[in-house]
């Protein structure tokens, strides 16, 4: 009524009330009455806002890429921005009389594209498509201190690049190259597995051969140990035999010494006996044979005396003419001989 209006703004809306060319009140979340014919109201949203963007750029190896992301910002100095862009509303807080506020996101996207271009054109395609985080961090760092944003009173909050994509033809080429590389890696993995299997088989064979060699070595050591033991036993037995032989030799030497001693003793005894016999017979040796014969006849058998007589007759056979021996005498001698 009579041009008087009531305005109530949200905490995320910065209201600037101009009247007669001067700022009467300004602030966020204001509620007041104003006279519409002489008042001008500017509402600047100070809440954080997201600006999606997508643009094309060229890499250092002259390959086109598409950059897609999102920029988050807020208006830190709404009075400064209101002095540069028209945020005037009419009758309602969301009915702007100008489209200047819609131009602000495009200005920000243009600034982001300029800063991102410097980063993208310094990298080749292969590196660019994997450097989204690096590029977004570098662009955000440059945005925070950029004079264009400071002139607009805008604060950069975040910048994220969701994707950096090459053209479909280049993507297929890279995919083919990557696929071939993966296939080569798969083939190499198969070859490596085969080589590993062969190597493992070789190691198993080597281990088996080494085990056989070790077993044969142990067997050889056992045989050598047995031979050494046999040699040791043989040496001991040889020593025993040598000791026995030495004992036998010593015993034979002792026996030889004993025999020599006995022989010597026997010889001495024989010499003594011979000397005794010789000494005892020496007186008889001096006697005449007839006397000796007579002496021996005294103790002889009558038959012996007869035989001696016959012997004596035989010595003097040339002097005897006839000799008669009666059969009775011979029979008597023979009968006594049989008895």
C-alpha distance (Angstrom), angle and dihedral (degrees) to the residues before:
residue distance angle dihedral
X1 . . .
X2 3.76 . .
X3 3.90 88.9 .
X4 3.80 95.5 -64.0
X5 3.86 111.4 139.5
X6 3.75 133.7 -175.7
X7 3.82 120.9 -137.8
X8 3.75 127.9 -169.0
X9 3.82 118.4 178.8
X10 3.81 132.3 -166.8
X11 3.83 123.2 -113.1
X12 3.81 88.9 -105.7
X13 3.80 92.2 56.4
X14 3.77 121.5 82.2
X15 3.81 109.8 -152.7
X16 3.80 122.8 -159.3
X17 3.84 115.1 -168.0
X18 3.81 113.2 -158.8
X19 3.80 121.3 -172.2
X20 3.74 124.0 176.0
X21 3.81 90.8 -9.7
X22 3.78 95.3 -53.8
X23 3.80 132.4 100.3
X24 3.77 107.0 -110.9
X25 3.80 97.2 177.2
X26 3.80 136.7 -6.2
X27 3.77 133.3 179.1
X28 3.76 147.4 102.9
X29 3.80 121.9 -74.1
X30 3.86 95.2 10.1
X31 3.78 123.1 167.0
X32 3.79 119.0 -167.1
X33 3.79 147.5 131.9
X34 3.78 119.5 -107.1
X35 3.74 138.7 178.3
X36 3.76 106.3 -112.4
X37 3.84 101.2 -155.6
X38 3.79 92.0 59.5
X39 3.81 100.8 30.1
X40 3.78 135.1 83.4
X41 3.78 119.5 -163.6
X42 3.81 123.4 -159.4
X43 3.81 118.5 -171.3
X44 3.79 116.6 -164.5
X45 3.86 116.0 -172.7
X46 3.80 107.9 -132.8
X47 3.80 97.9 -178.5
X48 3.81 118.5 109.2
X49 3.76 113.3 -87.0
X50 3.80 133.6 -162.1
X51 3.80 121.5 -136.1
X52 3.81 115.5 -167.3
X53 3.76 115.9 -154.4
X54 3.77 140.2 -174.8
X55 3.77 126.7 179.8
X56 3.79 142.0 151.5
X57 3.80 126.7 -113.0
X58 3.80 139.7 171.9
X59 3.79 123.9 -117.8
X60 3.79 126.1 -139.5
X61 3.83 90.2 -93.4
X62 3.83 90.8 52.9
X63 3.78 97.0 -104.9
X64 3.83 118.6 142.1
X65 3.80 117.7 -126.1
X66 3.79 134.1 -178.0
X67 3.79 116.7 -131.1
X68 3.80 117.9 -157.5
X69 3.78 125.8 -179.6
X70 3.77 149.3 114.4
X71 3.79 134.7 -100.5
X72 3.81 122.9 -154.1
X73 3.80 119.9 -159.1
X74 3.79 143.7 153.0
X75 3.77 133.8 -152.0
X76 3.78 106.3 -108.7
X77 3.80 98.1 176.3
X78 3.81 107.0 34.8
X79 3.83 94.9 172.5
X80 3.82 90.2 55.9
X81 3.79 92.0 48.7
X82 3.83 91.2 45.2
X83 3.77 88.9 55.6
X84 3.84 90.4 55.0
X85 3.80 101.3 38.3
X86 3.78 130.7 35.5
X87 3.84 110.5 -110.6
X88 3.83 94.9 161.8
X89 3.79 115.9 144.6
X90 3.78 129.9 -161.2
X91 3.80 123.8 -142.7
X92 3.80 92.1 -34.7
X93 3.82 133.6 52.4
X94 3.82 93.0 -123.7
X95 3.81 98.5 44.4
X96 3.78 104.8 92.9
X97 3.78 118.1 -171.3
X98 3.83 91.3 -147.8
X99 3.80 137.7 39.6
X100 3.80 93.9 -134.7
X101 3.79 92.3 112.3
X102 3.82 88.7 59.5
X103 3.80 90.0 56.2
X104 3.80 92.7 58.8
X105 3.87 96.7 76.1
X106 3.81 91.0 50.3
X107 3.80 90.5 52.0
X108 3.78 89.5 51.7
X109 3.83 91.9 48.0
X110 3.80 90.4 50.5
X111 3.79 90.7 51.4
X112 3.81 91.0 47.9
X113 3.81 90.9 49.9
X114 3.79 91.4 51.4
X115 3.80 92.3 51.4
X116 3.80 93.3 42.8
X117 3.80 91.4 49.7
X118 3.78 91.2 62.3
X119 3.80 90.2 53.6
X120 3.81 97.2 43.0
X121 3.79 96.5 46.2
X122 3.81 89.4 55.8
X123 3.82 92.5 60.4
X124 3.80 134.6 63.2
X125 3.78 120.5 -119.2
X126 3.81 96.0 -100.3
X127 3.77 91.4 54.2
X128 3.81 96.4 41.1
X129 3.80 95.8 56.7
X130 3.81 89.3 55.7
X131 3.83 98.0 40.0
X132 3.82 102.0 70.6
X133 3.80 93.7 121.4
X134 3.80 92.0 46.7
X135 3.81 92.5 49.1
X136 3.81 94.3 45.4
X137 3.83 91.4 50.7
X138 3.79 92.1 49.2
X139 3.82 93.0 47.3
X140 3.81 92.8 47.4
X141 3.80 90.8 50.0
X142 3.80 90.2 52.8
X143 3.81 92.1 45.2
X144 3.80 94.4 55.1
X145 3.74 93.2 62.0
X146 3.76 99.1 30.0
X147 3.77 115.1 129.1
X148 3.82 93.7 -139.3
X149 3.80 91.8 62.3
X150 3.79 91.7 43.1
X151 3.80 89.0 52.1
X152 3.79 89.8 53.8
X153 3.80 93.6 44.6
X154 3.83 92.0 -120.5
X155 3.79 125.7 144.9
X156 3.81 119.0 -148.6
X157 3.81 109.9 -135.9
X158 3.79 106.7 171.2
X159 3.76 142.5 -11.5
X160 3.78 124.8 -164.6
X161 3.78 129.1 178.7
X162 3.78 110.2 -154.2
X163 3.79 97.6 -173.5
X164 3.76 144.3 -0.4
X165 3.78 107.3 -162.6
X166 3.81 130.8 -177.1
X167 3.79 123.2 -143.0
X168 3.81 116.3 -70.8
X169 3.82 92.1 -107.8
X170 3.80 92.4 50.8
X171 3.81 91.0 43.4
X172 3.81 89.8 54.1
X173 3.80 89.9 48.0
X174 3.77 91.7 50.1
X175 3.78 90.1 44.7
X176 3.80 89.9 50.7
X177 3.78 91.7 48.1
X178 3.79 91.3 46.0
X179 3.79 89.7 45.8
X180 3.79 91.1 50.7
X181 3.77 89.6 46.9
X182 3.79 90.4 50.6
X183 3.80 90.3 46.8
X184 3.79 89.4 50.1
X185 3.77 89.3 49.0
X186 3.80 89.3 48.4
X187 3.81 90.1 50.2
X188 3.78 89.9 46.9
X189 3.79 88.9 49.3
X190 3.81 89.5 51.6
X191 3.79 90.4 47.8
X192 3.79 89.9 46.5
X193 3.80 90.5 50.7
X194 3.78 90.3 48.6
X195 3.78 91.3 46.6
X196 3.77 89.2 46.0
X197 3.79 90.3 50.4
X198 3.81 90.3 48.7
X199 3.78 89.9 46.4
X200 3.78 91.1 48.8
X201 3.80 90.2 48.2
X202 3.78 89.6 49.3
X203 3.78 90.4 49.6
X204 3.80 90.0 49.0
X205 3.81 90.5 50.7
X206 3.79 90.3 46.5
X207 3.78 90.1 49.3
X208 3.80 90.5 49.4
X209 3.80 91.2 48.4
X210 3.78 90.8 45.4
X211 3.78 88.7 49.9
X212 3.81 90.9 50.4
X213 3.79 90.1 46.8
X214 3.78 90.0 49.4
X215 3.82 90.6 48.3
X216 3.80 91.6 48.8
X217 3.79 89.4 46.4
X218 3.79 89.7 52.0
X219 3.80 90.2 47.6
X220 3.79 89.9 49.8
X221 3.78 90.1 49.0
X222 3.81 89.3 49.1
X223 3.81 90.7 50.1
X224 3.78 90.7 46.2
X225 3.79 89.7 48.0
X226 3.80 90.5 49.7
X227 3.82 91.0 47.5
X228 3.78 90.4 47.7
X229 3.80 89.2 48.2
X230 3.81 90.4 48.4
X231 3.78 89.8 47.3
X232 3.76 89.9 49.1
X233 3.81 90.8 49.0
X234 3.80 90.1 45.9
X235 3.78 90.0 48.8
X236 3.77 90.1 50.4
X237 3.79 90.8 47.4
X238 3.80 89.3 46.7
X239 3.76 88.7 51.6
X240 3.81 89.6 49.5
X241 3.82 90.6 48.5
X242 3.77 90.9 46.7
X243 3.78 89.5 48.4
X244 3.81 90.4 48.8
X245 3.81 90.7 45.6
X246 3.75 90.6 47.2
X247 3.80 87.9 49.5
X248 3.79 90.8 48.2
X249 3.80 90.8 47.1
X250 3.75 89.9 48.4
X251 3.81 89.5 46.9
X252 3.81 91.3 48.6
X253 3.76 89.4 47.1
X254 3.75 88.0 50.9
X255 3.80 89.7 46.7
X256 3.80 89.9 47.3
X257 3.76 88.9 50.2
X258 3.79 88.3 47.1
X259 3.81 91.8 48.8
X260 3.76 90.4 47.0
X261 3.75 89.1 48.8
X262 3.82 91.2 46.5
X263 3.80 90.9 45.7
X264 3.72 90.5 48.5
X265 3.76 89.9 46.7
X266 3.82 91.1 46.6
X267 3.78 90.5 48.0
X268 3.75 90.6 49.0
X269 3.81 90.0 46.9
X270 3.81 89.9 47.0
X271 3.78 89.9 49.6
X272 3.76 89.0 48.5
X273 3.80 91.7 48.1
X274 3.77 91.4 44.3
X275 3.74 89.4 49.3
X276 3.79 90.2 47.5
X277 3.81 92.2 48.1
X278 3.77 90.6 44.8
X279 3.76 90.2 48.4
X280 3.81 91.1 47.3
X281 3.82 93.1 46.2
X282 3.73 95.5 43.0
X283 3.85 92.4 87.5
X284 3.81 90.7 46.9
X285 3.81 91.1 49.7
X286 3.74 89.3 63.6
X287 3.86 92.8 54.2
X288 3.82 120.9 92.1
X289 3.77 118.2 -101.5
X290 3.73 93.3 -114.4
X291 3.71 92.2 56.2
X292 3.74 90.8 48.6
X293 3.75 91.2 49.7
X294 3.74 90.9 49.0
X295 3.73 92.0 49.6
X296 3.77 92.0 49.7
X297 3.80 91.8 47.7
X298 3.71 92.4 60.5
X299 3.72 91.7 70.3
X300 3.83 98.7 34.0
X301 3.78 129.6 107.7
X302 3.82 115.0 -98.6
X303 3.77 90.4 -117.7
X304 3.81 89.3 55.4
X305 3.75 89.2 50.9
X306 3.82 89.9 51.2
X307 3.79 90.1 49.7
X308 3.79 91.2 49.0
X309 3.75 89.4 50.6
X310 3.74 91.4 51.1
X311 3.81 88.4 48.8
X312 3.72 90.7 52.5
X313 3.80 90.2 49.1
X314 3.79 87.9 50.7
X315 3.79 90.2 56.0
X316 3.76 90.0 53.1
X317 3.81 95.4 40.9
X318 3.77 92.1 123.2
X319 3.75 89.6 62.4
X320 3.76 96.3 49.0
X321 3.71 119.8 82.9
X322 3.82 103.1 -171.3
X323 3.76 131.2 2.7
X324 3.75 122.5 -172.2
X325 3.74 121.0 -164.7
X326 3.72 115.1 -173.1
X327 3.78 120.0 -131.7
X328 3.76 89.8 -127.7
X329 3.81 89.7 62.3
X330 3.79 92.3 51.5
X331 3.78 91.4 43.7
X332 3.77 90.2 50.8
X333 3.80 91.7 49.1
X334 3.82 91.5 46.7
X335 3.76 93.1 46.1
X336 3.73 91.7 51.3
X337 3.81 87.5 47.1
X338 3.80 91.3 55.3
X339 3.77 91.0 48.5
